[in-house]
């Protein structure tokens, strides 16, 4: 992919398994990356492992002062900012029983913080003649899911925020897109399956045309593409990195007639 070498990116949520893969994928392509995460130990460890093109800044994305410090550190360390990846999120969700406090925390972290980060980096991107932003949506922002109200609502909001931000920033040569993953191997799946990836893939298979969940690196590759020169005419767009999840529909790969035969 072209247009990534010697660019500078901020990636939030960088200490997560998926975040680390996003950072690693960018560094492999020549990007210098500031890892922003509230997890200081995890972030410092990741930055150390990833080498001189990585630096860490402890950042609570709910705190505008910390966001400002993160942006300043990237500019001081590498001279500017070209890319932003908004991955940080919380997963508070008790469905209909979710208290107001959970709603406000999730909306603040998942939606408002994304907007504040875009607001903070845009002036730095303008100084460089433009840039690119990737926000993380989710398949959850498209479909009804029982006992989940909060997280899907925030991810649906991200999709609209992406379109509106793209409209406002196009004049500054800043592209804004989103990725919406399906099931992705993560620390949560690792914990729930005792590290059994085959079991996780078996559970995911009926819901994904490709009969498995995604590897974090597969999502990271899509993020890199959206930031690259190859995506130079792509903005206000969502890419579903979901193995066909959203397109599959309720029949889940088995025709209705076949279901009657098996009953």
N, C-alpha and C positions, 0 to 999 in steps of 0.2 A: 504494500500500500504506500502511495506517495503522500507527501505533505505532512509527515509526522516527525521526521528527523529534526532533532534539536528544538522541538516545540516544548511548551511548558503547560502542564495540566494540574488541576486540583481534583482529587477524587475523594468524596466524602463516603463514610461507611467503609473506609479502606482496610480496616482491620478484620472484617468478616472474610469468610472463605471466598465468597464471590468478589468482594472488593479487592482482595489480594490478587485474584486472577486478572481482574480488570487492570490493576496497576502493573502486574507482571507483563501482560500483553502489550501495554503501551511502552513500557521500558524496553522490551525486546525490539520494538520498532523505532527506538531512538528518542522517545519522549522523556523529559525530566518530569517527575511526578511528586507533588506534595500530597502525602497521605494525611487526610483529616479524619479523625475519629475520636470519640469520647473514651475509648479503650486505650489508655496510655501504654500499658504493657504490651498489648497485642500490636499496636501501631508501631511502637519503637522496634519491636522484634521484627516485624515485617520489613520496615525500612532498612534495618541492618542487613537482613538477608538479601534484599533486592539490590544493594550496592549503591554506588555514588550518584546514580541518577534518581535516587529516592531520598526523600526527607520527610520527617513526621512533624505534625503540629497537632497537639491535643486540642480538639474542638468540639464543644457542645453546640450543635447547630441551632439550638433554641436560644442561644445567646448572641445577639448581634455584635457585641464587642469582641467575642471570640471569633466570629466570622471575619470581622475586620482585621483582626490580628493574623488570621490564617492567610488572607489575601495579601497583607503586607509582607508576610514571611516569604511567600512565593515570589513576590516582586523583588524583594531584597536579595533572595537567594539566587534567582535565575534571571532577573531583569524584566519580567513581565508575565502575562498569562495569556495563553492561546485557547485552552480547552477547560471545560468544567464538566465533571460527571457527578450528578446528584444521585447517590445511591443510599445515603443514610435514611433509615426508617425505623419505626417501632411497629410492633405487631399486636398491640393491645386490642383485644376483641372478645367480648362476651356476648356478641349478638345483641338481641333486644335488651338484655340485662346490663349492657355496658353503661357505666355511670358517666355523668357529664365530665368528670375529671379525665377519664380515658379518652373521651371524644376530643377534648381540648388539647390534651397532650399529643394525640395522634395527628390532629389537624395542624398543630403548631410544628411538629417535627417533620411530618411527611409532606405537607403542602406549603405552609407559610415559610418554613426554612428554605425550601427549594426556591421560592420567590426571592427571599432575602439574599441568597447566594448569587442568584442571577443578577440581582440589583447591584451587588458588591463587585462582581467581576466584570460586568459590562464596560465600565469606563476603562479598565485596563486592556480589555480586548480591542476597544476602539483605538487606543493608542498604538496598537500593533497592526491596525488596518483591518481588523475583523477577528473572527474566531468561531468556535463551534461548541455547542452545549448538548449533552445527552442527559435526559431525565429518565429515571426508572419508573415505569408504570408497572402493570401486571395484568395477566389474564383476568384477575379478580375484578378489575375495573370494568369488565365487559359483561359478566354473567351473574346470575343469581346464585348465591351460595348459602345454604342453610346455616343458621347460627353465626353468620359473619355479617356485621353491619359496618363496623368502623373502618377496618383496613380497606375493603373494596371501595368504600366511598372516597377515601383519600386518594386511592389510585385512579379512580375515575376523574377526580379533580386534577390530578397531574396531567392527564391526557389533554384536558382543555387548557390548562395553564401553558402547556407546551405550545399549543397552536397560537394562543394569544401572544406569548412572548416572541414567537417566531415572527408574527406580523409586525410587532413593534421594533424588533431588532434587525429586520431585513435591510433597512436603509443603512445600517452600520456594518453590513457584510458579516453579520453574526447569524449563523444557522442554529436552530433549536429543534431537536428531534427527541424521540423517546423510544425505549425498548420495553417490551412487555414479555417477560419470561413466563414459561409454563412452570412445571415442576423442575427444580434445579437441585442437584446434589449439594447439600449444605450441612452445617453442623447440626441442625435440627434433625434432618433425615439420618445423619450418622448416629446421633444419639438414640433416636427412636428404633433404629434397626440393629443397634449394636455393631455398626460398621459394615452391615451386610448390604453392599450395593446391589447385588443381584435381587435381593428381596425388595429393595426400593424400586428397582426397575420393573419388577413383576407387578407391583402395586400401581405403578404409573402407566403400564402398557395399555390397559383398556381405554385410557383417556387421551393418549397421544398416538397419532398416526404412525410415528416412527417407533412405537412399542417400547419406549424407555423414557426416563427423564434426561434432562440435559446435563452435560458436564459444565462446570463454571467457565471453563476456557471457551466453550462454544458461544456463550453469552458475551464474554469478553471480546471475542473476535468481531462480533457485530457492533459492539461499542466502538472498537478501533476503526471499523469501516465508516461509521457515521461521522467520525471525527476527521477522516482522511480526505485527501483531494478527490478520490474516486466518488465521494458523496457530495461534491461541490454544488450540485444543483438540487440537493435534497434538503428540504426544511419543512417544518410543521407536520412531520410524518412520524407515524408510529410503526416500528417493526416488531412483529410478534416473533419472539424466539421461543417457540412453544411446541415444536415438533408436530404441528397440525392440530393442537388442542382446540383452538377456537373454531376451526373449520369443521371439526369432526361431527358435532351435533349429537343429539340424544341417542342415536342408534349405535354410536361408539364402534363403528366399523362392522357391525353385524346387521344385515338387512332385516327388516321387520318380518318378512316371510320366513327367513331362517330361524327367527326366534320362535315362531309358531311351530315349526318342524321339531324343534328341540324340546317343546313343552309336552 
